[in-house]
Amino acid sequence: MSTSFRIVFTTPEGPAFEGECESIVVPSDGGRFGVLAGHAPMLGVVKAGVLSMQVGGKTSWYLVGDGFLDIKAGTTAFWVDVLITADNEGDAEEKLDDYQKKSHLPATVHPGSLEYERKK
């Protein structure tokens, strides 16, 4: 069995990344979970967070937005709001904080309210 698999990220702007990786750790509504080559097929929810990917023994870090993924034989496809490259885990966390402040207001915060204006 191969130790790598194909990974594809699509955002509303179009294709964002396509390549091979050995493993990926995905933020989800139930926490984080890992995907390796040969993973069982599944559909899953992706929550905005820090995503890590192992390629050639090196870890790459990303900020990933909300969306979903589809794991099929040999390919994991993501449809997410955003995918932003980070220098390291700390940088990805900072990008996540900024993203959440700008993009993800709680559902109880309504446009025009004082809380909304503070978080814009």
One Martini backbone bead per residue (centre of mass of N, CA, C, O) as a GRO file, in nm:
protein
  120
    1MET     BB    1   0.098   0.035   0.020
    2SER     BB    2   0.069   0.351   0.012
    3THR     BB    3   0.195   0.654   0.192
    4SER     BB    4   0.028   0.824  -0.012
    5PHE     BB    5  -0.187   1.108  -0.108
    6ARG     BB    6  -0.433   1.285  -0.245
    7ILE     BB    7  -0.480   1.650  -0.248
    8VAL     BB    8  -0.773   1.879  -0.238
    9PHE     BB    9  -0.831   2.234  -0.271
   10THR     BB   10  -1.135   2.433  -0.237
   11THR     BB   11  -1.254   2.749  -0.308
   12PRO     BB   12  -1.449   3.007  -0.409
   13GLU     BB   13  -1.202   3.090  -0.613
   14GLY     BB   14  -1.088   2.792  -0.626
   15PRO     BB   15  -0.816   2.644  -0.667
   16ALA     BB   16  -0.551   2.600  -0.403
   17PHE     BB   17  -0.469   2.279  -0.388
   18GLU     BB   18  -0.231   2.023  -0.515
   19GLY     BB   19  -0.131   1.689  -0.392
   20GLU     BB   20   0.097   1.521  -0.186
   21CYS     BB   21   0.064   1.306   0.113
   22GLU     BB   22   0.097   1.133   0.427
   23SER     BB   23  -0.047   1.358   0.617
   24ILE     BB   24  -0.338   1.480   0.810
   25VAL     BB   25  -0.465   1.752   1.016
   26VAL     BB   26  -0.805   1.810   1.118
   27PRO     BB   27  -1.040   2.040   1.180
   28SER     BB   28  -1.326   1.989   1.396
   29ASP     BB   29  -1.617   1.971   1.583
   30GLY     BB   30  -1.462   1.717   1.755
   31GLY     BB   31  -1.184   1.815   1.661
   32ARG     BB   32  -0.907   1.630   1.578
   33PHE     BB   33  -0.796   1.460   1.270
   34GLY     BB   34  -0.657   1.190   1.095
   35VAL     BB   35  -0.489   1.127   0.773
   36LEU     BB   36  -0.426   0.841   0.580
   37ALA     BB   37  -0.340   0.614   0.390
   38GLY     BB   38  -0.636   0.419   0.356
   39HIS     BB   39  -0.868   0.556   0.440
   40ALA     BB   40  -1.175   0.563   0.508
   41PRO     BB   41  -1.453   0.645   0.386
   42MET     BB   42  -1.564   1.000   0.406
   43LEU     BB   43  -1.749   1.249   0.563
   44GLY     BB   44  -1.666   1.594   0.668
   45VAL     BB   45  -1.606   1.839   0.901
   46VAL     BB   46  -1.478   2.171   0.874
   47LYS     BB   47  -1.303   2.378   1.086
   48ALA     BB   48  -1.177   2.645   1.176
   49GLY     BB   49  -0.812   2.617   1.153
   50VAL     BB   50  -0.545   2.406   1.212
   51LEU     BB   51  -0.342   2.268   0.956
   52SER     BB   52  -0.162   1.963   0.893
   53MET     BB   53   0.121   1.855   0.676
   54GLN     BB   54   0.281   1.572   0.536
   55VAL     BB   55   0.588   1.623   0.340
   56GLY     BB   56   0.869   1.461   0.317
   57GLY     BB   57   0.885   1.488   0.652
   58LYS     BB   58   0.731   1.761   0.643
   59THR     BB   59   0.575   2.038   0.795
   60SER     BB   60   0.270   2.194   0.716
   61TRP     BB   61   0.094   2.508   0.751
   62TYR     BB   62  -0.260   2.603   0.811
   63LEU     BB   63  -0.533   2.789   0.727
   64VAL     BB   64  -0.870   2.686   0.775
   65GLY     BB   65  -1.186   2.680   0.677
   66ASP     BB   66  -1.487   2.623   0.648
   67GLY     BB   67  -1.635   2.285   0.577
   68PHE     BB   68  -1.547   2.001   0.372
   69LEU     BB   69  -1.494   1.641   0.331
   70ASP     BB   70  -1.361   1.380   0.095
   71ILE     BB   71  -1.302   1.038   0.136
   72LYS     BB   72  -1.119   0.847  -0.095
   73ALA     BB   73  -0.958   0.653  -0.294
   74GLY     BB   74  -0.652   0.838  -0.278
   75THR     BB   75  -0.857   1.090  -0.195
   76THR     BB   76  -0.866   1.428  -0.062
   77ALA     BB   77  -1.140   1.654  -0.041
   78PHE     BB   78  -1.174   2.012  -0.026
   79TRP     BB   79  -1.428   2.250   0.101
   80VAL     BB   80  -1.338   2.588   0.159
   81ASP     BB   81  -1.317   2.919   0.244
   82VAL     BB   82  -1.000   2.878   0.330
   83LEU     BB   83  -0.637   2.893   0.233
   84ILE     BB   84  -0.345   2.943   0.446
   85THR     BB   85  -0.026   2.994   0.468
   86ALA     BB   86   0.222   2.894   0.708
   87ASP     BB   87   0.524   2.888   0.887
   88ASN     BB   88   0.370   2.784   1.151
   89GLU     BB   89   0.179   2.716   1.416
   90GLY     BB   90   0.174   3.004   1.535
   91ASP     BB   91   0.096   3.147   1.273
   92ALA     BB   92  -0.171   2.995   1.234
   93GLU     BB   93  -0.301   3.097   1.497
   94GLU     BB   94  -0.293   3.398   1.423
   95LYS     BB   95  -0.462   3.371   1.164
   96LEU     BB   96  -0.710   3.261   1.309
   97ASP     BB   97  -0.770   3.500   1.491
   98ASP     BB   98  -0.808   3.702   1.260
   99TYR     BB   99  -1.029   3.550   1.107
  100GLN     BB  100  -1.238   3.544   1.340
  101LYS     BB  101  -1.263   3.852   1.378
  102LYS     BB  102  -1.352   3.910   1.067
  103SER     BB  103  -1.560   3.643   0.991
  104HIS     BB  104  -1.665   3.514   1.289
  105LEU     BB  105  -1.959   3.571   1.400
  106PRO     BB  106  -2.183   3.524   1.602
  107ALA     BB  107  -2.518   3.452   1.556
  108THR     BB  108  -2.605   3.671   1.791
  109VAL     BB  109  -2.471   3.878   1.598
  110HIS     BB  110  -2.601   4.174   1.471
  111PRO     BB  111  -2.640   4.384   1.245
  112GLY     BB  112  -2.599   4.707   1.414
  113SER     BB  113  -2.478   4.623   1.658
  114LEU     BB  114  -2.247   4.685   1.894
  115GLU     BB  115  -2.098   4.412   1.875
  116TYR     BB  116  -2.052   4.421   1.574
  117GLU     BB  117  -1.882   4.683   1.563
  118ARG     BB  118  -1.649   4.572   1.750
  119LYS     BB  119  -1.583   4.305   1.550
  120LYS     BB  120  -1.506   4.436   1.264
   0.00000   0.00000   0.00000
